[in-house]
Amino acid sequence: MQTRPIPSSGEALPVIGCGTYVGFDVGANSEKLKTLADVVRTLRDAGGKVFDSSPMYGRAEAVLGDLLAAAPDPERTFIATKVWTRGRQAGITQMERSFALLRIKRIDLMQVHNLLDWQTHLRTLRSWKQDGRIRYLGVTHYTSSAYDELEAVMRKDTLDFVQLNYSLDDRAAERKLLPLATERGIAILVNVPFGGGGLLRRLRNRLLPDWAAEIDCTSWAQILLKFVLAHPAVTCVIPGTGNPAHMADNCRAGTGTLLDAALRKRIIAEWEAGN
């Protein structure tokens, strides 16, 4: 799998990861746990290592922690999670619980979820980063209605990561946020690259275009992920899945030929003409 550098450190990060929203929110005795173990194995065998979670995702942190603890070489993983509450002590308490649920002593990336009380939590995260409890800090959002506030935070604070929504049918981040991330040296994690699933549903009955083979794509999911990765500001894409076959399909988007600028413009034009 291809990698891209985290601007603040130069560390290489594989370009395809896995989000745990919905898919990893299962009970401790669920029959789906074996399937989720296969999801983890599939991503790691393909060279990926980024798993993104949140206290907002129900039991996902605990499930991910259990699966990674049982996996071979568990430290070969990049774990991102979030703080999603108000108040300094409430944030600390919630993050301490994430450490326990994930079964780790150091979290790779801690993010302020949906910018909730971001000023308070970033103060804590800066201290924790200095102390080595976390490696990177950042903020997240999943809707373009928050972009003005997200832009203000990116300009005001020193961030390692921003997680945001970006897809073929939702390219608002291109206007200001992605160029700003490049300017400020901020890594970008992309959530909902399939438009929350609606984009894939609209495309699934269409034949793949002739040029798909030119960029080593055998599915619409791979095309959509390679479209997102074609933007140079994007560091890693984290589509959520609890399906090993979907995880394997997603991983293939991180290999082979990526889109050049001309093909990227053509895809946009074809999409807009057909919609």
GIWOBEL-V61958 format. One record per residue. N is the residue number from 1. PHI is phi as a letter, one per 30 degrees, with the letter a starting at -180 (none if undefined). OMEGA is omega as a letter, one per 20 degrees, with the letter a starting at -180 (999 if undefined). D_LAST is the distance of its C-alpha to the last C-alpha in Angstrom with 1 decimal. Layout:
BEGIN
((N;PHI;OMEGA;D_LAST) (N;PHI;OMEGA;D_LAST))
END
This chain:
BEGIN
((1;none;r;32.3) (2;d;r;31.7) (3;b;r;32.8) (4;b;a;32.3) (5;d;r;35.0) (6;d;a;35.2) (7;e;a;35.9) (8;d;a;38.7) (9;b;a;40.7) (10;i;r;39.5) (11;d;r;39.3) (12;d;a;37.0) (13;b;r;34.3) (14;e;a;32.3) (15;d;r;28.6) (16;c;r;27.6) (17;b;a;29.0) (18;b;r;28.7) (19;d;a;28.0) (20;c;a;30.2) (21;d;r;28.5) (22;i;a;28.8) (23;d;a;29.6) (24;c;r;33.0) (25;d;a;34.0) (26;b;a;36.5) (27;d;a;40.1) (28;d;a;43.0) (29;c;a;43.9) (30;d;r;40.4) (31;d;a;40.0) (32;d;a;36.8) (33;d;r;38.8) (34;d;r;39.5) (35;d;r;35.8) (36;d;r;35.2) (37;d;r;38.1) (38;d;r;36.3) (39;d;r;33.2) (40;e;a;35.5) (41;d;a;37.3) (42;d;r;34.2) (43;d;a;32.9) (44;d;r;36.4) (45;d;r;37.2) (46;d;r;34.2) (47;j;r;35.5) (48;d;r;33.4) (49;a;a;35.2) (50;d;r;33.1) (51;b;a;32.9) (52;c;a;31.6) (53;b;a;32.9) (54;a;r;34.0) (55;d;r;36.5) (56;d;a;33.5) (57;c;r;32.6) (58;i;a;35.6) (59;c;a;37.7) (60;d;a;35.5) (61;d;a;37.9) (62;d;r;40.8) (63;d;r;39.2) (64;d;r;38.0) (65;e;r;41.5) (66;d;a;43.2) (67;d;a;41.0) (68;d;r;41.5) (69;d;a;45.3) (70;d;a;45.6) (71;d;r;43.7) (72;d;r;45.6) (73;h;a;45.9) (74;d;a;44.2) (75;d;r;44.5) (76;d;a;42.0) (77;a;r;39.2) (78;c;a;37.4) (79;c;r;37.1) (80;c;r;35.1) (81;b;a;35.4) (82;b;r;35.4) (83;c;a;37.5) (84;b;r;36.2) (85;a;r;38.9) (86;c;r;40.9) (87;j;a;44.2) (88;d;a;46.0) (89;d;r;48.0) (90;d;r;45.3) (91;d;r;43.1) (92;d;r;45.9) (93;d;a;46.7) (94;d;a;43.1) (95;d;r;42.9) (96;d;r;46.3) (97;d;r;45.0) (98;d;r;42.1) (99;e;a;44.7) (100;d;a;46.6) (101;d;a;43.7) (102;d;r;42.3) (103;i;a;46.0) (104;b;r;45.9) (105;c;r;48.1) (106;b;r;45.6) (107;c;a;41.8) (108;d;a;39.8) (109;b;r;37.3) (110;c;a;37.6) (111;b;r;34.8) (112;d;a;34.8) (113;d;r;32.2) (114;h;r;29.8) (115;i;a;32.4) (116;d;a;34.7) (117;h;a;38.1) (118;d;a;37.2) (119;d;r;40.2) (120;d;a;42.6) (121;d;r;41.2) (122;d;r;40.7) (123;d;r;44.4) (124;d;a;45.3) (125;d;r;42.9) (126;d;r;44.5) (127;d;a;47.9) (128;d;r;46.8) (129;d;r;45.3) (130;d;a;48.6) (131;d;r;50.5) (132;i;r;48.4) (133;d;r;47.1) (134;b;a;43.5) (135;c;a;42.4) (136;b;r;39.3) (137;b;a;37.9) (138;a;r;34.6) (139;b;a;32.2) (140;b;r;28.9) (141;a;a;26.1) (142;b;a;22.8) (143;b;a;21.0) (144;d;r;20.1) (145;d;a;22.2) (146;c;a;25.2) (147;d;r;24.5) (148;d;r;27.1) (149;d;r;29.7) (150;d;r;28.7) (151;d;a;29.1) (152;d;r;32.5) (153;d;a;33.7) (154;d;r;32.7) (155;d;a;34.6) (156;d;a;37.6) (157;c;r;38.3) (158;d;a;38.8) (159;b;r;36.3) (160;d;a;36.0) (161;b;r;32.6) (162;b;r;29.5) (163;c;a;27.1) (164;a;r;23.6) (165;d;r;20.0) (166;a;a;17.7) (167;a;a;14.7) (168;e;a;11.7) (169;c;r;9.6) (170;b;a;12.9) (171;c;a;14.6) (172;e;a;16.9) (173;d;a;19.9) (174;d;a;19.6) (175;d;a;20.8) (176;b;a;24.2) (177;d;a;24.9) (178;d;r;24.5) (179;d;r;26.5) (180;d;r;29.0) (181;d;r;29.4) (182;d;a;30.3) (183;d;a;32.7) (184;c;r;34.4) (185;i;a;34.6) (186;c;r;32.7) (187;d;r;31.1) (188;c;r;27.6) (189;c;a;26.8) (190;c;r;23.1) (191;c;a;22.4) (192;h;r;19.4) (193;d;r;17.8) (194;c;a;15.7) (195;i;a;14.4) (196;i;a;17.3) (197;j;a;16.4) (198;d;a;13.3) (199;d;r;11.3) (200;d;r;13.8) (201;d;a;13.7) (202;d;a;10.1) (203;c;a;11.1) (204;d;r;14.6) (205;c;r;14.6) (206;d;r;13.0) (207;d;r;15.8) (208;d;r;16.4) (209;d;a;16.0) (210;e;a;19.4) (211;d;a;19.7) (212;e;a;19.7) (213;d;a;23.4) (214;d;r;24.0) (215;c;r;23.2) (216;i;r;25.0) (217;c;r;22.1) (218;b;r;22.4) (219;a;r;19.7) (220;d;r;16.2) (221;e;r;18.1) (222;d;r;20.1) (223;d;a;17.3) (224;d;r;15.7) (225;d;r;19.3) (226;d;r;20.2) (227;d;r;17.3) (228;d;a;18.8) (229;d;r;22.3) (230;d;r;21.5) (231;d;a;22.0) (232;d;r;25.8) (233;d;a;26.3) (234;d;r;25.2) (235;c;a;28.3) (236;a;r;27.3) (237;c;a;24.4) (238;b;r;25.6) (239;d;r;23.2) (240;d;r;25.2) (241;a;r;26.5) (242;c;a;29.5) (243;c;a;28.9) (244;d;r;30.9) (245;d;r;28.7) (246;d;r;25.6) (247;d;r;27.8) (248;d;r;28.9) (249;d;r;25.3) (250;e;a;24.4) (251;d;a;27.7) (252;d;r;26.9) (253;d;r;24.2) (254;d;a;27.1) (255;b;r;28.8) (256;i;a;28.6) (257;d;r;26.6) (258;c;r;24.2) (259;d;r;21.4) (260;c;a;22.7) (261;d;a;21.3) (262;d;r;20.1) (263;d;r;18.2) (264;d;r;16.7) (265;d;r;15.4) (266;d;r;14.2) (267;d;r;12.2) (268;d;a;10.6) (269;d;r;10.0) (270;d;r;8.6) (271;d;a;6.1) (272;d;r;5.2) (273;d;a;5.6) (274;c;a;3.8) (275;b;999;0.0))
END
